[in-house]
Amino acid sequence: MKNFILDTNVLLHDPQALFKFQENNIIIPITVIEEIDRFKKDMNDTGRNARQISRILDSMREKGSLAKGVPLPGDGVLRVEMFSEKYLKHLPADLRVDSGDNRILAIAQDVLDREPELPLVFVTKDSNLRIKADVIGIHAEDYESDKIDIQDLYSGTRSVEMSAAEIDRFYGQGWLETPGSLTPNEFITISDISNPSHSAICRFDSASSRIVPVRKVPKDGIWSLYPRNREQSFALDVLMDDSIKLVTLVGKAGTGKTLLAIAAGLHKVAEENLYNRLLVSRPVFPLGRDLGFLPGDIEEKLTPWMQPIFDNVELLISGHESEKRHSKGYKELMSMGLLDIEPLTYIRGRSIPKQFMIVDEAQNLSPHEIKTIVTRVGDGTKIVLTGDPYQIDNPYVDSSSNGLSYLVEKFKGEKIAAHVTLTKGERSDLAELAANLL
């Protein structure tokens, strides 16, 4: 058994953190309660989490005194530790300034001194506070409950070597038995052991327990768009499969994630009429210094944030127009109700049925925000989330703790979900070089 002391940012990040330390003791400094109280009126996720943790702690009072300790599921004990100014004297001189962080460290030091028989772990998402704790001899860790190591993130693809005869049989009959243990909707590149150029690309169909060919792109393309590499072929395959309700596309800038998703959405909505409209959304996070409030009505305010989406739609429409009949501009598609582009700010409480929904730049969302979005999906809706975990503008998440990486790992074994990692940039030679070198 150990004593875990939780910092304010841990509870604001995950109110359920109290129940994720199994049979160990959870200690919350009274300073943390005071800091949480200051966030309760915020009308954002931090405020919502502050209110939730307050309700949880209040309900725990029914089991006994929080000061003496109340039982937790799993044989652990939760208690709130009070602060005394004399605790600061146990800290080095530089840390005796009365501040919230120093009060929490002082309580942690006092608990360690009073209960030396139990290992103590101070859990905080504040890297500077972890450094301070380490300097004074307190073991500190980050909160890792919802972190996914980006290096181990599920790629959605793998390569398998086979004999030439097996590959020929695949081309002949259109399927093969499963080569080992595969994840539903995982893509496989099978290649000849003796001749690597003799190969095929396929996907594991869990319903039939077979690997089947990746679907061919129609002669006219998908809204006049054609895949330029293997991963783009994989992406279009799952984007066009109506049985797959959740698609995640991860890749660096210029790999075509958003363009492929929008092309598939336009095709499904305007050509096949399988969905009522294409809904494209993205979180509002500035790159670099924010310009402040923007003038105009809500449409004018959102234009700078949604311009990348407008650019992709216009590019697809112009290509579709030149190769086929006259196509409508994006504003006309919006006026007809076939296309809607909006921020994620007002999605809570909505139900979104029978729509092709794209969430761009999803790496800027927290796991809780991702859950809020995906649980809005109504009957008949397909949702596609795209992003690059290495390009994050949200200061509260990183490549391991962002909602997109979290979603990929949680849904990788589900039959209605598919994931593709795109690696090759197709925007331009300069963009590809910049993505690799800078």
N, C-alpha and C positions, 0 to 999 in steps of 0.2 A: 504494500500500500504506500502511496505517495500523497503529499500535499501539493495541490495545484492552486496557485494564486492567479486569478484571471484579471487582465487589464480591461479598462473601459472599452477600448477599440475591439477587443475580441467579442464582447457581448453585443456591441452595436453592429458588428459584422454578421454574427450568427447568434440570435437569442437562444437557440437550442444547444449552444455549447455546454451549458450546465450538465447536459445529459450524455455527453460524449466522452467521458473520462472513466467509464466502467466503474470498478469498485473503489476508486480513489476518492480522497477528500477534496472538495472544492471550497476554496476560501475567496471571498469577495471583500476587499477593503471598503470601508465605509466611504472613502474618497471616490471610489468607482460609482457608488450609488448617487452621490452628489453630482458627479459629472454626467451621469445618465439623465438625471432630472433636468439638466439644462438643455437637453436635446428633445424633450418630449413634445414640444409644440412645433417642431420643424415639420413642414408639409412635404417630406421626402422620405426615402427609404430609411435614412438614419433615424428620423423621427418616429417612423412606424416601428422600427426595431426597438427604439428606446421605450416606447409605450408597451410593446410586447414583453420585454424583459421585466418591466415594472409589474405587469400583471402576473407574470410567472412567479416572481419573488413574493408578491403579495399572497398568491394562492399557497405558496409553501409555508406561510406563517400558520396555516391551519394545522400543520403537522407538528408544530412545536415552536420553540424560540429560535430565531435565526442567530441570535448571539451565542446560544449554547450548541446549536447544530440540529439540523433536521435531516432525516434519512432521505437518500436518493435511490432511484431504481438501480439495482446492481450492487447494493451494500455500501455505497459511498455515503458521505455526509457533507451537507452544505452548511456553511456558516459565514456570518458577516463579522469581520474583525474591525473593532474601533481603533481610532488613532489617538495617540497621546504625544504631546510635544516632546516629551522626554525621549521618544523613539528616535528623533532626529539626531540625538547626541551619539547614537551608535553608528552613524554614517560618517564618512570622511568629511573634512571641513568644507570642501567645495560643494558638497551635496546637502549641506544643512540649511540652505535657503528654503523657506516654506513655500513649496509649490505642490501641485497635484502629483506630478511624477515622483518627486522626492518623498512625499507622504506614503505613496504606494510602496516604494522601495524600503522605507523605514518599517512599514508593517511587515513586509516580507522578511526583513532582517530579524525583526522581533519574533516572528513565528519560527524561524530557523533556530534562533537561540533557545526558545522555550521547548521546542520539540525536535531536538537533534537526532532522535532515533528514526524519524521519518524523512526520507529524501524530499527536498522541496524543489518544485519547478515553477518558475515564473513565466507565464504565457502572455505574450504581447505581440502585436503586429507592428509596433513601433521599433524600428531598427536601432535608433539612438538609445532608447530605453533598454534594449537588450544589451547594448554595449556598456551602459552604466552598470547594469546588474552584474555583468561578467566581471567588470573591474573590481567590484566590491565582494566578489566571491559567491554570488547568487547565480545558480544555473538558470538560464533563460532560453526559451524556445519560441519560435513563431507558431501561430495557430495553423496547423497543416490539415485540418479535417477535410477541407474541400479543394485541396491543391492537387493538381495533376502535373507531373514532371513533363515539361514540354518536349524533352528529348524522347520520352517514351509514349508520346501521344499516338493513339491509334491512327494509322495512315489510311486505312481502307483498302490497301492494295498489297499484293505480294507477288513474288516470282517463284515458279515451280519448274524444275527440269523434268522432261519426259522423253520417252523414246520417239523416234520419227514415226513409228507405226501408230502409237497412241495419238499423236497430233493429227496424222492423216485420218484416223478413225473419228476424231472430233469433228474435222471438216466434213467427213462423209455423213455421219448420223446426226450432227448438230448438238451433241451433248457428250459428257463423259461422267463416269463415276467420280465422287468427291475424292481428291487426292489428300487425304489426311483431315485433320480438324480445321474447319473454316468457320468464319463468322458470317451470319446472314448478310447477304448483299455485298460481300467482300469481292473485290476484283482481283483476278489472277492473270498474270502473263505466263503462259506455258511456252517453253522453248525447247528445241531439240538439244540433247546433251552434246551431240557431235557437231551440230550446225546451228548456232544461236540465231541465225537469220530465219530459220524455219520455226515460226512461232505463231501464236494466236492469243487474242485477248478475250477474256470471258468473265462471267460473274457467277458467284455461287447462289443458286436458287434453293433456299432452304425448304420451300414447299415440296419440291421434287427430290431434294437431296442430290442434285446434280449441278455440274458447272455447265452453263449455257453461253452461247455467243453474246457479245455486246451488240445491241441493236444497231442496225445501219441507219445512218442519217438519210432522210429522203433526198431525192435528186435535186429538189429546189432548196435544200437546207432547212434549218429551223429558223424561220423568219429570215431567210437568206443568209444564215450564219452556218459555217462549217467548222468542225473541230480541227485544230491545227496540230494536236499532239495526242498521245495516248491518254493522258489524264483528262483532257477536255472531252475525249470520246466517252470516258467513264462517267464524267459529270453529266453529259447530255443523256446518257443511258438512264440514270436514275431520275433526272429531272423530268424526263418524258414518261416515266413509269407511274401510272396513276395509283398503283397499289402501294407505293411508297409515299407515306404522308409527311415524313420529316427527312430533309436533306441538309447536311452540313458540308460546306465547301471551305477549306482552309488553304491558304497559299499567300505568297508574297505579292507585292504590288505588281500589277501587269500580267498576272496569270490568267485573267479572264473570268474570275469568279462571278462578279456582278453581271457582266455582259451575258454570260451563258445563262444565268438564272433569269434575267429579264427576257432574253430571246425565247426561252422555253415558256415563260409565263405569257408573253404576247401570243405565242403560237397556240397555247391551250385555251386562252380566253377569246382571241379574235378569230382564229381559224377553226378550232375544233369545238368551241362553245361549251367546254366542259366545266368552266368556272364562270361565275357571274362577273368577276372583275379581277384585275391584277392590282394588288395592294403592295406598294413598296414603301418601306420605312427605314429609318436609321436614327440612332441616338444623336443628340446634339452635343458634341464636344468640339471645342475649337482646337486648331493646331497652332501651338505657340500662344502669343499674347492675345487675349480676347479683345475685340473691338468695342465691346459694351452693347448697349441697347441699339437696336436697328429701327429706323423709322417705318411708318406705313402700317397697313392692316396685317393680319396674321399670314396671309399669302405672301406679301412682300417681305415680311420678317423671315419667313422660312426659305425663301429663294436661295440665299447664299449657302444654306446648309444642304439643300436638296439639289443643287446644281449638278453635282456628279451624276445623280440619277437621271436628270433631264438630258445630260450629255449622252449617256448610254442609250436612252430611249431614242433620241434624235438620230444617233448613229445607226441604230438598227432600222429605224423607219426609212432613212435615206437609202440604205442598201436594199431594203424590201421594195422601195418605190422604183429604184432603177432597174431591178431585175424582174419585177412583176408589174402589177397595175399601179395606178396612183394610190398612194397611202396617205392616211391622215396624219397631221402633226400631233404631237403629244397633248397639246391643249385641246384639240378636238376630241381625242380619245378620252380625255378627262371629262369634257362636257357631256360626252355620250355615256359616261358612267363605266367605261371599260377599264379605265386606269385611274388609280388614286395614289397620290404620293403625300405622305404625312409623317410627322415625327412620332416617336414612341411615348411622348409625354402623357397623352390622354388615353392610353390603352387599358388601364386598370378598370375592371368592371364590365368591359365589353365582351360580346360574343361574336366571333367572326366566322360565319358559315359559308361554305361553297365559294371560297376565294383562293386564288393562287397568291400566297403571301410571301414576300421577300423581306428579310431583315438584314440590311447591309451594315458593315462595320460592327458586327456583333461581338467582336473582341473587347469592345469598350463597356460591355454590360457585365454586371455581377451575376453570380449563380442565382440569386433570388430574383433579379430582374428577368433573367432568362426563363425561370419557372413561371413568372407572372405572364410573360408573353406567350409561351407555348400552351399554357392552360387557358388562353383566350380562344384557341383554335376550336371552331365549331364543326359540325357535321359536314363532310365533303370538302374540307379545306386542306390544302397542301401548303406546308411552310418550309421555306428555304432560308438558312442562315449562313451568311458569308463573312469572312474576316481573316485578318492576319494577326496571330497572337504576338508577333514581334513588333507591331506598330500600334501601340496602345496610348491613347491620349487621356484616359481616365486615371487620375492619380491614385485611386483607391483599389485598383486591380493590377495584376502583372501577367506575364505570359503563362504562369502556372495557376493563378487563382481566378482568371477571367471566366465568365459564364460560358463562352463558346467552347473552350477546352473542356470544361466541366460537362457540358452537354454531350460532346463527342464521346467521352468515356462512359457516361451513364447509359447512353442509348446504343452502344456498339453491338450489343447482342440481340437487339430487337428486330423482328421481321419487317416492321413498317418503317424502319429508319435505315439510312445509308449515309456513308461519309466518303469523301474523296479529298485527298491532299494533292494540290496542284503545285508543281515545282518549276516548270519552265515558263519564263515570261514571254509573252507574245505581243506586248504593247509596242515596243520598238527596240532596236539594238541598244540604243542609249539607255532606255529605262531598265532593260535587263542588266546591263553593265553596272548601272548605278545601284540597283537592288543587291547585286553581288559584292560590290566593292565598298560601298559606303555604310 
